[in-house]
Amino acid sequence: MANVTGGTPPKAQVVAKGTLSGSGKTTIEDSVVAKIAGIAAREASGVYALGGGAARVVGAIRDALNTTDLTQGISVEVGETQVAVDVTVVAEYPVSLQKVADDVRASIYRAMENLVGMEVTEVNVTINDVHIPSEDDDKDEHQETRVQ
């Protein structure tokens, strides 16, 4: 699957059926499809973050600069009327990993069908890490100690 962050990816075309506004063609950029998939994946319960280790480091820098990349951890392959999505997830501990994957998949399916209007061929979910809340607590305590 091609990641939408590089190059000029092809565009998805959705043909309007029986609308009141007449005939015409709607073109949806692949980056828009990826952004909607990213938002949908983040809405699933048990998802801490999206993307692999390096992507999360870059994402943390972008978050600090208020330029969050909503396509982080998302790769889409868009055809004429169908879309396939790959998503990389960091799950919260102690949530069932299968439930997280199922919830992410269901959320992306709904978003693609309802918002984009395309059939979903597959949503592949990779869980590459588990976030343990105590890790954040330890980091916060170390930072507070240094500041004082």
C-alpha positions as CSV (number, residue, x, y, z in Angstrom):
1,M,0.0,0.0,0.0
2,A,1.2,3.4,-0.8
3,N,1.4,5.9,2.0
4,V,-0.2,9.2,1.1
5,T,2.5,11.4,2.6
6,G,4.8,11.3,-0.3
7,G,4.5,12.1,-4.0
8,T,1.3,12.8,-5.8
9,P,-1.1,10.0,-5.2
10,P,-4.0,9.3,-7.5
11,K,-7.4,10.7,-6.6
12,A,-10.5,8.9,-5.7
13,Q,-13.5,9.7,-7.8
14,V,-17.0,9.3,-6.4
15,V,-19.8,9.6,-9.0
16,A,-23.0,11.2,-7.5
17,K,-26.1,9.0,-7.9
18,G,-29.5,10.6,-8.2
19,T,-28.8,13.8,-6.4
20,L,-30.9,16.9,-6.5
21,S,-27.9,19.0,-7.5
22,G,-27.6,17.4,-11.0
23,S,-24.9,15.5,-12.6
24,G,-21.2,15.8,-12.0
25,K,-18.1,14.1,-10.5
26,T,-16.7,14.4,-7.0
27,T,-13.0,14.0,-6.6
28,I,-11.6,13.1,-3.1
29,E,-7.9,13.4,-2.6
30,D,-6.2,10.3,-1.1
31,S,-4.8,12.5,1.7
32,V,-8.4,13.4,2.7
33,V,-9.3,9.7,2.8
34,A,-6.3,9.0,5.0
35,K,-7.1,11.9,7.3
36,I,-10.7,10.7,7.8
37,A,-9.4,7.1,8.5
38,G,-6.9,8.6,11.1
39,I,-9.6,10.5,12.9
40,A,-11.9,7.5,12.9
41,A,-9.1,5.2,14.3
42,R,-8.4,7.7,17.1
43,E,-12.0,7.7,18.1
44,A,-12.0,3.9,18.9
45,S,-11.7,3.0,22.5
46,G,-8.4,1.7,23.7
47,V,-6.3,3.6,21.2
48,Y,-3.5,5.6,22.8
49,A,-1.7,6.7,19.6
50,L,-1.2,5.9,15.9
51,G,2.1,5.1,14.1
52,G,5.3,3.4,14.8
53,G,8.1,4.6,17.1
54,A,9.7,7.0,14.7
55,A,6.4,8.4,13.5
56,R,5.3,9.0,17.1
57,V,8.5,11.0,17.8
58,V,7.9,13.2,14.8
59,G,4.3,13.4,15.8
60,A,5.2,14.6,19.2
61,I,7.3,17.4,17.7
62,R,4.4,18.3,15.4
63,D,2.0,18.3,18.3
64,A,4.2,20.7,20.2
65,L,4.2,23.0,17.2
66,N,0.4,22.7,16.9
67,T,0.6,21.0,13.5
68,T,-0.7,17.5,14.3
69,D,-0.5,15.0,11.4
70,L,-3.9,13.2,11.4
71,T,-2.6,10.7,8.8
72,Q,0.2,9.4,11.1
73,G,0.1,5.6,11.2
74,I,-2.4,5.4,8.3
75,S,-1.7,4.1,4.8
76,V,-4.5,4.0,2.2
77,E,-4.9,2.5,-1.2
78,V,-7.8,4.1,-3.1
79,G,-9.4,2.8,-6.2
80,E,-12.3,4.1,-8.3
81,T,-15.0,3.0,-5.8
82,Q,-13.1,1.0,-3.1
83,V,-10.5,1.8,-0.4
84,A,-8.2,-0.4,1.6
85,V,-6.6,1.0,4.8
86,D,-3.6,-0.1,6.9
87,V,-3.4,1.4,10.4
88,T,-0.7,1.1,13.0
89,V,-1.9,1.4,16.6
90,V,-0.5,1.8,20.1
91,A,-3.1,0.3,22.5
92,E,-3.9,1.3,26.1
93,Y,-3.0,-1.3,28.8
94,P,-5.0,-3.4,29.9
95,V,-7.5,-3.3,27.0
96,S,-8.1,-6.4,25.0
97,L,-6.0,-6.1,21.9
98,Q,-8.5,-7.9,19.7
99,K,-11.2,-5.5,20.9
100,V,-9.1,-2.5,20.1
101,A,-8.4,-3.9,16.6
102,D,-12.1,-4.7,16.1
103,D,-13.2,-1.2,17.3
104,V,-10.6,0.5,15.0
105,R,-11.7,-1.6,12.1
106,A,-15.4,-0.9,12.7
107,S,-14.8,2.9,13.2
108,I,-12.8,3.1,9.9
109,Y,-15.4,1.1,8.0
110,R,-18.2,3.4,9.2
111,A,-16.2,6.6,8.3
112,M,-15.2,5.4,4.9
113,E,-18.8,4.3,3.9
114,N,-20.7,7.2,5.5
115,L,-18.3,10.1,5.0
116,V,-16.3,9.2,1.9
117,G,-19.0,7.1,0.2
118,M,-16.6,4.3,-0.8
119,E,-16.7,0.5,-0.2
120,V,-14.0,-0.8,2.1
121,T,-12.2,-3.8,0.9
122,E,-10.1,-4.3,4.0
123,V,-8.8,-2.6,7.1
124,N,-5.5,-4.1,8.4
125,V,-4.7,-3.2,11.9
126,T,-1.2,-3.6,13.3
127,I,-0.7,-3.1,17.1
128,N,2.9,-2.3,17.5
129,D,3.0,-1.2,21.2
130,V,1.1,-1.1,24.4
131,H,1.0,2.1,26.4
132,I,1.3,1.6,30.2
133,P,-0.1,4.6,32.1
134,S,2.6,4.3,34.8
135,E,5.2,5.2,32.2
136,D,3.7,8.7,31.9
137,D,3.5,9.1,35.6
138,D,7.2,8.3,36.0
139,K,8.1,10.8,33.3
140,D,6.0,13.5,34.9
141,E,7.6,12.9,38.3
142,H,11.1,13.1,36.8
143,Q,10.2,16.4,35.0
144,E,8.7,17.9,38.2
145,T,11.8,17.0,40.2
146,R,14.1,18.7,37.6
147,V,11.9,21.8,37.5
148,Q,12.0,22.4,41.3
